[in-house]
Amino acid sequence: MEKQDVAQESGAPSFSTALGVWARIGFLSFGGPAAQIALMHRVLVDERKWLDEHQYLSALSFCMLLPGPEAMQLATYSGWRLHGVKGGLAAGLLFVAPGAVLVLALSLLYGAFGKAPPAEALFAGVKAAVLAIVLEALWRVSQRALGGWVDWLVAAAAFVAIFFLDLPFPLVVAAAAFGGYLRVSGSTGASAAPVPAPAVSFSQTLRTVALWLAIWIGPLLAVAAVFGSDHVLAQLAWFFSKLAVVTFGGAYAVLAYMAQEVVEGYGWLSAGEMLDGLGLAETTPGPLILVTEFVGYIAALRFGGGEPILMGLLGALVTLWATFAPCFLWIFVGAPYIEWLTGAPRLASALRTVTAAVVGVILNLSVWFALHVLFADVSEQALGPLRLFVPDLATVNWMTLFLSGLAVVLLVVLRRGIAMTLGICAGLALLSFYVAAA
């Protein structure tokens, strides 16, 4: 594997020292991308001083332009900047590994006991807390992303396009990026200060692209060849590879698209089970997009044929590969171009507009989740070109509504952590179950 060398500062740590820090970050990366980005800033910039403020923020801006989990890709870039490709692999893999192991263990337990009444009660509390977590994420992202009336208009248009018009998520992102690119006039771009040239040759970039495309796609094509293109493992490989290319804006932005396809398109999980998977991913460190591992395990467990648990493990492995292998492609190809890309006015404008559209996408996710968490019966109806989700008000779950309100208070007012909020809501739901049974 060819290493794209970067200029290392005299104070760069040894690889073994960095390895310990990447492992520490991986085990402590609870709380979603905002908390993970803050954790890495404190460790890498403030404590270790391995990156300066400009390097860190430039890399963060670049990672937010990419599809996939921005915090994981930021960790990968940081490792690459210190120790090249082996550093990027170490940082990226250790960021994901602790959460992936825990999500797999929880998926095994869910596959075996998820339908037991006490477990269902426990996950009902988790769902209520997850709804509050998503709403809190919506508020946090909107404060950062919406700075003017154009941003508000973009967010509203993205929400209408997805929720009411059922337009594909990638189309909405592409339209936002194109519109943002055009927002910067030619004169602005021409008068901007020159940016440094990329620190890598074009031939090196092509070799890196070819290598990582082969690493990403080769094993998934082998899966399709062995099991057949119609097998659930091949379907998982295709769907999550496609998802890896369109997951702009982080996990919250793409979950609505993913959940609706998994539930309504493929029929692998129910809406409630999708929320259970999200709750499991929220309780573990690492990127929230690890919920794909849960989906892959349950889908292959049910529809893989053969030994169910073995199929489930293969499904989890396929989804992990399809989800995270592309992240290394994006970083190892794009890292030498970061200073050049983030200094381009048009690309910076495209990033800002995509971020505003992400607010509308998260709002869509919030409404869709809220309807399926709070109501047992939600029907889909057409009103001309519009798609409407209509809940049966008589099926509202008052206990879930109470727990969601409690979770909002814990997160927003009392500023408790995600793990504590999930634990309190799950514990109260389980207590309610046993009290009712008694």
Phi, psi and omega per residue, in radians:
M1 nan 2.203 -3.114
E2 -1.326 2.340 3.129
K3 -1.672 2.231 3.020
Q4 -1.536 1.829 -3.051
D5 -1.278 2.558 3.041
V6 -2.175 2.693 3.108
A7 -1.253 2.069 -3.116
Q8 -1.710 2.437 3.121
E9 -1.329 2.780 -3.084
S10 -1.069 -0.438 -3.118
G11 -1.600 0.236 -3.125
A12 -1.092 2.458 -3.104
P13 -1.340 2.899 2.981
S14 -1.217 2.782 -3.119
F15 -1.104 -0.678 -3.132
S16 -1.154 -0.650 3.084
T17 -1.132 -0.796 3.126
A18 -1.095 -0.647 -3.131
L19 -1.028 -0.742 3.110
G20 -1.117 -0.660 3.128
V21 -1.197 -0.732 3.115
W22 -1.087 -0.667 3.105
A23 -1.140 -0.726 3.108
R24 -1.066 -0.791 3.114
I25 -1.075 -0.723 -3.139
G26 -1.051 -0.711 -3.115
F27 -1.355 -0.364 -3.091
L28 -1.798 0.077 -2.990
S29 -1.491 0.992 3.022
F30 -1.464 2.840 2.897
G31 1.653 0.155 3.079
G32 1.485 3.093 -2.994
P33 -1.079 -0.645 -3.120
A34 -1.079 -0.819 3.118
A35 -1.155 -0.664 -3.128
Q36 -1.175 -0.718 3.112
I37 -1.136 -0.697 3.099
A38 -1.140 -0.712 3.117
L39 -1.060 -0.826 -3.124
M40 -1.153 -0.628 3.096
H41 -1.091 -0.770 -3.131
R42 -1.108 -0.740 -3.072
V43 -1.326 -0.852 -2.981
L44 -1.437 -0.595 -3.073
V45 -1.708 -0.892 -3.042
D46 -1.380 -0.861 -3.047
E47 -1.433 -0.988 -3.038
R48 -1.501 -0.446 -3.103
K49 0.993 0.655 3.087
W50 -1.406 -0.459 3.043
L51 -2.213 2.567 3.016
D52 -1.577 3.038 -3.044
E53 -1.046 -0.758 -3.108
H54 -1.131 -0.767 3.121
Q55 -1.068 -0.753 -3.097
Y56 -1.151 -0.828 -3.088
L57 -1.222 -0.610 3.070
S58 -1.109 -0.752 3.109
A59 -1.146 -0.682 3.124
L60 -1.112 -0.761 3.110
S61 -1.061 -0.730 3.116
F62 -1.100 -0.802 -3.108
C63 -1.123 -0.542 3.104
M64 -1.253 -0.342 3.032
L65 -1.338 -0.366 -3.026
L66 -1.508 2.688 2.899
P67 -1.243 2.707 3.100
G68 1.775 3.081 -3.091
P69 -1.257 1.974 -3.023
E70 -1.129 -0.611 -3.118
A71 -1.178 -0.748 3.104
M72 -1.092 -0.702 -3.137
Q73 -1.240 -0.558 3.060
L74 -1.144 -0.719 3.068
A75 -1.090 -0.740 3.127
T76 -1.072 -0.775 3.115
Y77 -1.086 -0.762 -3.123
S78 -1.047 -0.769 3.087
G79 -1.112 -0.688 3.102
W80 -1.093 -0.741 -3.097
R81 -1.126 -0.544 -3.118
L82 -1.476 -0.720 -3.000
H83 -2.420 0.447 3.075
G84 1.213 -2.664 -3.036
V85 -1.092 -0.738 -3.113
K86 -1.137 -0.585 3.079
G87 -1.195 -0.717 3.100
G88 -1.117 -0.733 3.099
L89 -1.094 -0.770 -3.120
A90 -1.102 -0.826 -3.105
A91 -1.146 -0.775 -3.114
G92 -1.171 -0.794 -3.118
L93 -1.164 -0.717 -3.139
L94 -1.248 -0.404 3.049
F95 -1.203 -0.596 -3.062
V96 -1.609 -0.623 -2.914
A97 -1.001 -0.842 -3.111
P98 -1.025 -0.795 3.120
G99 -1.146 -0.669 -3.132
A100 -1.109 -0.714 3.114
V101 -1.119 -0.758 -3.128
L102 -1.192 -0.728 3.124
V103 -1.107 -0.677 3.103
L104 -1.107 -0.765 3.115
A105 -1.085 -0.757 3.120
L106 -1.179 -0.584 3.094
S107 -1.159 -0.689 3.079
L108 -1.055 -0.779 3.123
L109 -1.149 -0.698 -3.136
Y110 -1.157 -0.723 3.114
G111 -1.076 -0.540 -3.128
A112 -1.540 -0.655 -2.985
F113 -2.210 0.074 -3.008
G114 -1.040 -0.469 -3.087
K115 -1.635 -0.004 3.067
A116 -1.172 2.429 -3.081
P117 -0.905 -0.796 3.106
P118 -1.076 -0.665 3.124
A119 -1.160 -0.686 3.100
E120 -1.087 -0.711 3.100
A121 -1.119 -0.726 3.133
L122 -1.050 -0.804 -3.113
F123 -1.266 -0.407 3.033
A124 -1.094 -0.685 3.069
G125 -1.187 -0.651 3.090
V126 -1.087 -0.764 -3.139
K127 -1.048 -0.738 -3.140
A128 -1.065 -0.729 3.129
A129 -1.208 -0.654 3.139
V130 -1.075 -0.691 3.104
L131 -1.011 -0.781 3.115
A132 -1.131 -0.652 3.136
I133 -1.116 -0.721 3.128
V134 -1.144 -0.739 3.118
L135 -1.101 -0.699 3.123
E136 -1.154 -0.634 3.078
A137 -1.139 -0.682 3.094
L138 -1.033 -0.809 3.139
W139 -1.101 -0.765 -3.106
R140 -1.131 -0.809 -3.108
V141 -1.178 -0.689 -3.103
S142 -1.128 -0.652 3.105
Q143 -1.083 -0.637 -3.110
R144 -1.416 -0.590 -2.925
A145 -1.625 -0.510 -2.992
L146 -1.760 1.730 -3.071
G147 -1.849 -0.203 -3.112
G148 -2.728 3.117 -3.044
W149 -1.161 -0.515 3.107
V150 -1.141 -0.715 3.113
D151 -1.098 -0.738 3.103
W152 -1.090 -0.709 3.136
L153 -1.130 -0.734 3.110
V154 -1.089 -0.775 3.128
A155 -1.076 -0.784 3.133
A156 -1.111 -0.728 3.137
A157 -1.125 -0.680 3.115
A158 -1.129 -0.718 3.119
F159 -1.090 -0.838 -3.135
V160 -1.085 -0.727 -3.093
A161 -1.087 -0.695 -3.079
I162 -1.514 -0.845 -2.996
F163 -1.318 -0.778 -3.061
F164 -1.682 -0.621 -3.089
L165 -1.713 -0.156 3.094
D166 1.009 0.646 3.092
L167 -1.351 2.603 -3.119
P168 -1.093 2.452 3.138
F169 -1.012 -0.776 3.133
P170 -1.047 -0.608 3.128
L171 -1.133 -0.708 3.136
V172 -1.120 -0.765 3.133
V173 -1.124 -0.775 -3.134
A174 -1.092 -0.730 3.127
A175 -1.121 -0.712 3.121
A176 -1.129 -0.749 3.141
A177 -1.117 -0.743 -3.134
F178 -1.143 -0.762 3.108
G179 -1.092 -0.724 3.103
G180 -1.135 -0.650 3.103
Y181 -1.074 -0.669 -3.109
L182 -1.369 -0.276 -3.108
R183 -1.135 -0.450 -3.131
V184 -1.559 2.162 -3.111
S185 -1.269 2.777 3.123
G186 -1.070 -0.612 -3.121
S187 -1.168 -0.619 3.103
T188 -1.102 -0.793 3.138
G189 -1.113 -0.627 -3.089
A190 -1.258 -0.527 -3.079
S191 -1.553 -0.086 -3.112
A192 -1.200 2.690 3.126
A193 -1.145 2.538 -3.134
P194 -1.134 2.576 3.140
V195 -1.908 2.661 -3.098
P196 -1.132 2.616 3.114
A197 -1.235 2.656 3.104
P198 -1.013 2.514 -3.057
A199 -1.617 0.664 -3.126
V200 -2.731 2.600 3.134
S201 -1.402 2.770 -3.140
F202 -1.132 -0.634 3.134
S203 -1.154 -0.656 3.059
Q204 -1.081 -0.735 3.125
T205 -1.071 -0.759 3.138
L206 -1.103 -0.708 3.119
R207 -1.135 -0.686 3.112
T208 -1.133 -0.746 3.096
V209 -1.031 -0.841 -3.103
A210 -1.091 -0.746 -3.115
L211 -1.096 -0.859 -3.044
W212 -1.361 -0.437 2.968
L213 -1.108 -0.724 3.117
A214 -1.142 -0.736 3.121
I215 -1.098 -0.702 -3.130
W216 -1.247 -0.930 -2.937
I217 -1.533 -0.550 -3.070
G218 -0.932 -0.972 3.139
P219 -1.065 -0.580 -3.137
L220 -1.247 -0.626 3.030
L221 -1.144 -0.623 3.095
A222 -1.119 -0.687 3.083
V223 -1.050 -0.804 3.134
A224 -1.117 -0.635 3.139
A225 -1.196 -0.659 -3.097
V226 -1.328 -0.779 -3.018
F227 -1.719 -0.265 -3.097
G228 1.725 2.581 -3.050
S229 -1.195 -0.338 3.140
D230 -1.598 -0.104 -3.115
H231 -1.231 2.660 -3.099
V232 -1.062 -0.561 3.121
L233 -1.155 -0.699 3.078
A234 -1.175 -0.663 3.096
Q235 -1.133 -0.702 3.079
L236 -1.093 -0.750 3.140
A237 -1.057 -0.768 -3.119
W238 -1.208 -0.846 -3.052
F239 -1.105 -0.811 -3.065
F240 -1.366 -0.399 2.964
S241 -1.179 -0.755 3.078
K242 -1.086 -0.724 3.141
L243 -1.089 -0.647 -3.113
A244 -1.111 -0.391 -3.118
V245 -1.532 -0.347 -3.031
V246 -2.018 0.120 -3.064
T247 -1.453 1.001 3.057
F248 -1.293 2.494 3.068
G249 1.561 0.119 3.086
G250 1.536 3.111 -3.014
A251 -1.119 -0.739 -3.093
Y252 -1.040 -0.619 -3.094
A253 -1.199 -0.583 -3.048
V254 -1.683 -0.188 -3.042
L255 -1.082 -0.621 3.129
A256 -1.094 -0.808 3.111
Y257 -1.073 -0.833 -3.105
M258 -1.124 -0.816 -3.078
A259 -1.099 -0.743 -3.120
Q260 -1.177 -0.630 3.086
E261 -1.198 -0.774 -3.121
V262 -1.122 -0.691 -3.076
V263 -1.468 -0.908 -3.003
E264 -1.621 -0.569 -3.097
G265 -1.420 -0.976 -3.080
Y266 -1.650 -0.444 -3.120
G267 1.240 0.438 -3.129
W268 -1.277 -0.656 -3.101
L269 -2.329 2.808 2.965
S270 -1.496 2.914 3.112
A271 -1.055 -0.698 3.118
G272 -1.120 -0.702 3.116
E273 -1.179 -0.601 3.079
M274 -1.083 -0.718 3.097
L275 -1.179 -0.641 3.064
D276 -1.039 -0.764 3.129
G277 -1.087 -0.704 3.094
L278 -1.108 -0.693 3.091
G279 -1.091 -0.698 3.092
L280 -1.086 -0.775 -3.136
A281 -1.141 -0.554 3.122
E282 -1.200 -0.458 -3.074
T283 -1.452 -0.138 -3.029
T284 -1.964 2.783 3.019
P285 -1.261 2.953 3.105
G286 1.642 3.093 -3.075
P287 -1.162 2.527 -3.137
L288 -1.112 -0.422 -3.126
I289 -1.137 -0.102 2.994
L290 -1.059 -0.203 3.021
V291 -1.006 -0.420 3.087
T292 -1.074 -0.565 3.114
E293 -1.104 -0.739 3.083
F294 -1.066 -0.798 3.135
V295 -1.052 -0.801 -3.141
G296 -1.088 -0.710 -3.141
Y297 -1.124 -0.874 -3.084
I298 -1.162 -0.715 -3.132
A299 -1.087 -0.823 -3.123
A300 -1.268 -0.562 3.070
L301 -1.014 -0.729 -3.055
R302 -1.485 -0.663 -2.944
F303 -2.061 0.136 -3.069
G304 -1.447 -0.357 -3.030
G305 1.287 2.972 3.129
G306 1.222 -2.680 3.127
E307 -1.225 2.035 -3.001
P308 -1.033 -0.815 -3.077
I309 -1.156 -0.686 3.090
L310 -1.080 -0.758 3.106
M311 -1.098 -0.716 3.107
G312 -1.056 -0.755 3.116
L313 -1.111 -0.707 3.089
L314 -1.129 -0.682 3.097
G315 -1.091 -0.725 3.099
A316 -1.110 -0.737 -3.130
L317 -1.139 -0.737 3.141
V318 -1.084 -0.772 -3.117
T319 -1.200 -0.664 3.078
L320 -1.068 -0.783 -3.125
W321 -1.105 -0.827 -3.104
A322 -1.154 -0.502 -3.101
T323 -1.414 -0.738 -2.944
F324 -1.852 -0.419 3.090
A325 -1.016 -0.710 3.096
P326 -1.076 -0.488 -3.133
C327 -1.064 -0.673 3.109
F328 -1.213 -0.605 3.050
L329 -1.046 -0.884 -3.107
W330 -1.015 -0.782 -3.052
I331 -1.262 -0.844 -3.057
F332 -1.193 -0.478 3.049
V333 -1.383 -0.749 -2.985
G334 -1.579 -0.351 -3.035
A335 -0.956 -0.752 -3.141
P336 -1.156 -0.227 -3.084
Y337 -1.769 0.065 -2.956
I338 -1.046 -0.886 -3.086
E339 -1.094 -0.610 3.122
W340 -1.219 -0.756 -3.099
L341 -1.191 -0.810 -3.084
T342 -1.272 -0.201 3.062
G343 -1.606 -0.038 -3.132
A344 -1.520 2.091 -3.061
P345 -1.025 -0.711 -3.093
R346 -1.141 -0.721 3.130
L347 -1.189 -0.642 3.080
A348 -1.099 -0.685 3.101
S349 -1.170 -0.694 3.093
A350 -1.070 -0.722 3.100
L351 -1.057 -0.799 -3.120
R352 -1.077 -0.708 -3.113
T353 -1.238 -0.678 3.067
V354 -1.079 -0.714 3.127
T355 -1.093 -0.668 3.079
A356 -1.139 -0.719 3.101
A357 -1.103 -0.580 3.129
V358 -1.049 -0.578 3.100
V359 -1.052 -0.768 3.093
G360 -1.120 -0.623 3.118
V361 -1.171 -0.736 3.120
I362 -1.152 -0.633 3.061
L363 -1.071 -0.733 3.062
N364 -1.020 -0.807 3.095
L365 -1.037 -0.763 -3.094
S366 -1.094 -0.797 -3.124
V367 -1.165 -0.769 -3.129
W368 -1.080 -0.798 3.116
F369 -1.116 -0.770 -3.096
A370 -1.042 -0.755 3.141
L371 -1.069 -0.760 -3.079
H372 -1.395 -0.350 3.070
V373 -1.435 -0.730 -2.990
L374 -1.535 -0.356 -3.084
F375 -2.182 2.411 3.124
A376 -1.345 -0.431 -3.070
D377 -2.239 1.983 3.096
V378 -2.252 2.109 -3.127
S379 -1.850 2.676 3.108
E380 -1.856 2.222 -3.098
Q381 -2.261 2.684 3.126
A382 -1.869 2.374 3.064
L383 -2.257 1.537 -3.011
G384 1.118 -2.218 3.129
P385 -1.408 -0.080 -3.049
L386 -1.610 2.545 2.996
R387 -1.864 2.277 -3.110
L388 -2.144 2.420 2.980
F389 -1.792 2.101 -3.038
V390 -2.059 1.968 3.125
P391 -1.440 2.629 2.980
D392 -1.485 1.888 -3.030
L393 -1.053 -0.441 -3.133
A394 -1.234 -0.243 -3.081
T395 -1.750 0.273 3.140
V396 -1.103 2.457 3.110
N397 -1.752 1.829 -3.032
W398 -1.204 -0.566 3.108
M399 -1.146 -0.733 3.110
T400 -1.135 -0.698 3.110
L401 -1.072 -0.744 3.108
F402 -1.104 -0.788 -3.105
L403 -1.162 -0.624 3.087
S404 -1.124 -0.728 3.071
G405 -1.091 -0.729 3.092
L406 -1.078 -0.716 -3.141
A407 -1.118 -0.669 3.080
V408 -1.065 -0.758 3.128
V409 -1.094 -0.775 -3.122
L410 -1.103 -0.750 -3.061
L411 -1.338 -0.837 -2.959
V412 -1.574 -0.790 -3.053
V413 -1.470 -0.913 -3.095
L414 -1.536 -0.170 3.094
R415 0.971 0.762 3.037
R416 -1.421 2.784 -3.104
G417 -1.308 2.904 -3.135
I418 -1.122 -0.785 -3.110
A419 -1.057 -0.761 3.126
M420 -1.125 -0.748 -3.136
T421 -1.083 -0.790 3.100
L422 -1.077 -0.738 -3.123
G423 -1.124 -0.742 -3.137
I424 -1.130 -0.822 -3.120
C425 -1.143 -0.740 3.108
A426 -1.123 -0.737 3.132
G427 -1.110 -0.731 3.115
L428 -1.160 -0.660 3.100
A429 -1.131 -0.720 3.119
L430 -1.176 -0.712 3.089
L431 -1.073 -0.747 3.103
S432 -1.049 -0.677 3.127
F433 -1.075 -0.840 -3.105
Y434 -1.209 -0.592 3.078
V435 -1.130 -0.782 3.104
A436 -1.110 -0.668 3.134
A437 -1.189 -0.570 -3.141
A438 -1.271 nan nan
